[in-house]
Amino acid sequence: MFEGLRDAVNAALDAATPPPDWRDLRGQMHRAAVEGRAALAKMRDDLSVTEEELAVERRQLDDARRRGRLATDIDDQETVEVARRFEAKHEERVAVLEQKLAAQHAELALAEREVEDMVGQLKEVERRGLATDPSAPAAADLPDAGETRLREDIDRQAREADADARLRELKKRMGK
């Protein structure tokens, strides 16, 4: 009984709702793809930072181990104990950073697949929109223009992110 009523309401809503404008849809998808690619760039930067942090921790772990061996060789128990504490601390940090790095690699791979899927869907929307809109530009013109705009937007966002990072670093150096 209610199913028929629900179907009738849905049919009325569908009939009253105009079809989405493909240009609006394309614009939204374009923005999502640009944001996705900018997010990928940030994820790659974050991954690079984690790799650097891990390298520093590994060096500090090696230093702590070396100091512990040297202290053992000269029979300095107090220094041996301090070196063991530092070694344990750095081992734990290395383990955490290795886990973080693995998670960042997995997250980046997932995000790359999602962005690639978004770009594919965007191209499909453009292709379908061109087929249904006689006033649209020629089919050969839009994908190149759309890809160029996408690249320009990504480049602009990357430049802005780089400028923001440099400004934060400068403020950090100045103590603000």
N, C-alpha and C positions, 0 to 999 in steps of 0.2 A: 504494500500500500504506500509506504513512505518512499520506497525506491522510485516509483513512478513520479511522485511529486518532486523528489530530488532531481530526477532526470529532466523533468520539465523546467525546473528553475535553472539548472545548468544550461539547458538548451536556450532559454531566454537570455541568460547572461552572455552566452557565446554569441548569440545573434546581435545583441546590443553592444558588444565590445568590438571596436574597430580593430582590424588587423594591425599588428605593430608596424611602424614605419621602419623599413630595413635600414635607413640611414641612421636613425636613432640607435637601433640595435647595434649597427656596425660601430658607431661612435663609442657606445658603452664597452663593446668588446675590445675596441682599439685601446681605450684607456686601461682596461684590465690587462691587456697584453703588455702595454708599456710599463705599468706598475709591476707586473710579474717579472719582466726582464730587469727592471731596476732592483727588485728584491733579489734576483739571482746575483747581480753584481755585488750587492751588500753581503749576501751569504758567502760568496767567494772571498770577499775581503775579510769577513769574520773567520773563515776557515784558515786563511793565511795568518791571521793574528794568533789563532790557536796553535798553528804549527810552529810559529816563532816562540810562543810561550813554552811549548813542549821542548823545543830545542834548548832553551835556557834552563829549564828544570833538569833536563838530562845532564847538561854540563855541571850544574850545581850538585847533582847526585854523584857524578863521577868525582868531583872535587871533594865531596864529603867522604867518599870511600877512600880516596887517595890519602886524605889527611888522617883518616882512621888507621890505615896501614902504616903510615909514617909514625904516628903516635905509638902504635903497637911495637914497632921496631925499636923505638927509644924507651919503651916501657913507661910511658906517661899515661897512667890509668885515667886521670881526670880528662885529658884531651881525648882519649879513646871514647870515653862515655859521651862527651859532647858531640863528637863526630858521629857516634851511633844514633843519637837523637836527631841530628840533622839528616843523616842518611834515611832514617825512617820517615821523617817529614817529607823529604824530596821524593822518596819512593811512592808515597801516597799521592803526592801531587802529580807525579808522572802517570800513575795509574788512572787518576781522574781525568787528566788531560787527554790520555789515549782514548778513554771512553767518549769524552766530549768530541774528539776529532772523528771517531767512527760514526757517532750520531750526526755530526755535521755533514759528513760525506753522504750518508744515507738520505738526510733531509735535502741536500742539494740535488742528488739524483732524482728524488721524487719531484721536487720543484721544477727541475728541468723538463721532466716528462709532462708535467701539468702545463707549463708555459708553452711547450711545443704543441700540446693538444689545443690550447687556447688559440694559438696562431693558426693552426689548421682549421679550427672552427670559424675563425675570423675570415679566412680566405673562402671558406664555403659560403658564409653569409654574403660576402661580396659577390661571389659567383652567382648565387641565387637571386640576389637583389638586382644584379645587372640583367638577368634574364627576365625579370618581371617588371622592370621600370624602363620604359622606352626613352625617358628623358635623361637617363643616366649616361655617363661617358662611355666611350667604347670599352669593351671588355679588356682589350689589350692594355688600355691606359691605366685602369684602376689598380690592379695588383702591384704594378711597379710603383705607382704613386703612393699607394697605401703602405707598401714596404719601406719606401723612402721616408715617409712621414713617421713611421714607427721607429726607424733607425734614428731619425733626427730627434724625436722625443726621448729616446733612450740615451742618446749622446748628451742632450741637454740635462737630463736628470743626473747622469753620471758626473757631468761637470759641476752641477750644483752640489751634489753629495761630496765631491772632492773639495770644493771650496769650503763647505761646512766643516769637513774634517780638518782642513788646514786652519780654519779659524778657531776650532776647539783646541787644537794643538798649540796655537799661538797664545790663546788665553791661558792654557795650562802652564806654559812656560813663564808667562808673565805673572802667574799666581792669582788669576782672577777666576 
